[in-house]
Amino acid sequence: MPDPCVFCAIAAGSSPAAIVLDEPDLVAFLDRRPVFKGHVLLVPRQHVVTLPDLPAGLRDGFLAAGQRLCTAVVDALGAQGSFVAINNVVSQSVAHLHLHVVPRRKGDGLRGFFWPRTKYADGEMDDYAERLRAALG
């Protein structure tokens, strides 16, 4: 485990945060550098780095909490919807699994969330799909 992990410290209560969800296995808090006000980070209390590292026993609870947070940003903040994202290693500013729930409103100025777009060459899409299917078994 990285020393120190700021998200582990928040989950343990030893580092301050604006907690919005406090459960035995999970904690959610406001991002200190939000995309928009109300931007929430959901983390497992157990230190895991990426989504593939998340133990099977925590998956359903993690996703269920993410769903509840998506509803909460609409109900509590008047958002029209939300943007939900997880980075695994690349662009992961803290090496502890965290789900972003960002409140969204039409016309809020967020466009494409910084992702460049590309195109497949002829036949390339089928090749990528086959490689992924093979990896999934």
N, C-alpha and C positions, 0 to 999 in steps of 0.2 A: 504494500500500500504506500502511495506517495506520502511523504512526510512534510508538512501536514496536509491533509485533505480538507479543504475549506467546507465542502459539503458534508463530510463526516462530522466536522465540528458543529455545523449548524444542526445536523440530525441529533447530535448528542446534547445539544443545548448549551454548549460551551462557547459558541460564537453567535452573536446577535443576528437576527433576521426577522422579517415581517412574515411570520408563519400564518398560512391560510388553511392548512390541513395538517393535522397531527394524528397519525394512526400508529399502531404498534410496528408495522413494517415499512411505513412510508411517511414522508414529510413533504409538504409543498410550501413554497415561500416566494415572495416577490423578488424578481430579478433586480439586482442593484443597478443595472444598466439596461433598462427595459427598451424594447423596440417601441412599445406604446405603454402608457400607464396601465397597470393591471397585468402585465406580463408575468406569468407564474412559471416556476421551475418545480417539477415533481421529481423527487429522488427516492430510491430505496435507502433505508437506514443502513443496510448491509453494504459494505464497499464493494461495488462491482464497477468495472470501467465502461463496458459497452452492453448494448442490448443482448448480443449473443451470450454474454456472461451471466445474464439474469437467471437465477435459479427458477426452474419450472414452477415451484410452489409460490413464487411471487408474481408470475406473469399475469394471471387473471386479476389479482388485486391492483397491480400497477395500471393495467389498461382500464379497469373500472374506475379508478381514481382519476385517470386522465379524462374519461368521459364526463365524470362529475364536474371536473374543473372547466371543461368546455361549456357545459351548461351554466355553470356559475358565472363565467365572464359575460355571458349574455344576460342572465337574470339580474345579476348584481350591478353590472357596469353599463348596461344598455348597449353592449356590443351587438352587432348584427350577426356575428359568427366568430370563428377563431382560426388561427393558423397553428398547426401542431407539428412539431419537428423533434427529431433526435439525431444528433451527430454521433458517429462512431469513429473515434480517433481523429480523422481529418476535421478541422474546424471545431473540435471539442476543446473549449477553453479550460475546462476543469475535467480531469481524468476520473470522473465519477459519473455513471449513467444519470442523465437528466432529460426529462421531457419538457419541452417548451410549449406553453399554451399562451398564445398571444391574441388578445382581443382584436377583432377586425371590424371596420366599418367601411362601407362603400365610400370611395373617394379619400381614404386615409393616406394615400400617397405611397403605400407599399406596393411595388410592382415587381413581380417575378421573384421576390426575395433573393436577389443577388445572383441568380442562377443563369449562366449563359445557356443558350439552346443550341442544339446541333441537329444534324439530319443523318439518317442511315443511308448508305449507298444501296443500290439495287441488290436484293438478296441478303443484305447484312442483318436486317432485323430478324429474319428467320434463323440465321446463324447464332445470334445472341440469345434468342429464345431457346434454341436447342441446347446451347451450353448451360443455360440456367436450369432448364428442366433436368439435364443430366446431373448437375450438382445437387439438385433437390432429391434425386433418386427416383 
